[in-house]
Amino acid sequence: MKSKCKWILCPVCGNKTRLQIRNDTELKNFPLYCPKCRQESLIDVNKFKIRVITEPDAKTQSR
């Protein structure tokens, strides 16, 4: 059985990035880079649900 794949879209400009995810993909604090708008965003991925991590959350986690 083939797993369905989806492209990760940039949370800033909405274009496709160079990464695909599957239903069983899990990422935490992943630095997603968009080649089109040249922005980097931190994301969490779990079962095709993509959550953008805002900067204040990232700073409190690193302490």
Phi and psi in degrees as a GROMACS rama.xvg file:
@    title "Ramachandran Plot"
@    xaxis  label "Phi"
@    yaxis  label "Psi"
@TYPE xy
-89.1012  132.901  LYS-2
-78.3999  141.379  SER-3
-77.627  137.38  LYS-4
-115.125  147.083  CYS-5
-131.953  148.612  LYS-6
-77.8463  143.722  TRP-7
-83.8027  127.335  ILE-8
-95.7816  146.092  LEU-9
-66.5279  129.3  CYS-10
-72.026  -14.7698  PRO-11
-88.5264  -54.4265  VAL-12
-107.489  -14.3084  CYS-13
85.2648  2.16561  GLY-14
-83.7634  162.337  ASN-15
-68.4778  140.034  LYS-16
-94.5487  -170.787  THR-17
-91.3281  10.1417  ARG-18
-115.741  143.196  LEU-19
-117.182  150.689  GLN-20
-124.916  154.898  ILE-21
-108.798  173.199  ARG-22
-61.3901  -29.9882  ASN-23
-95.6962  11.5113  ASP-24
-77.2248  132.853  THR-25
-130.037  125.565  GLU-26
-131.022  141.131  LEU-27
-129.619  130.88  LYS-28
52.3938  45.4373  ASN-29
-86.9818  125.594  PHE-30
-80.2662  101.239  PRO-31
-89.0556  123.763  LEU-32
-108.491  133.928  TYR-33
-103.272  119.663  CYS-34
-71.2158  -20.0314  PRO-35
-79.4572  -53.187  LYS-36
-97.2958  -3.59779  CYS-37
58.6091  35.075  ARG-38
-107.75  151.115  GLN-39
-117.227  134.813  GLU-40
-130.465  145.06  SER-41
-89.6644  131.233  LEU-42
-132.847  157.089  ILE-43
-116.947  139.943  ASP-44
-130.62  132.915  VAL-45
-153.477  117.312  ASN-46
52.1025  54.5734  LYS-47
66.32  2.49663  PHE-48
-91.5577  120.626  LYS-49
-110.396  124.604  ILE-50
-119.08  126.698  ARG-51
-85.1833  130.718  VAL-52
-93.1727  124.057  ILE-53
-79.5264  157.642  THR-54
-58.4894  -43.3602  GLU-55
-60.0713  -34.532  PRO-56
-65.2303  -40.0101  ASP-57
-66.8032  -36.6233  ALA-58
-69.5336  -37.6461  LYS-59
-71.7083  -30.0977  THR-60
-72.421  -27.7536  GLN-61
-81.5249  -10.733  SER-62
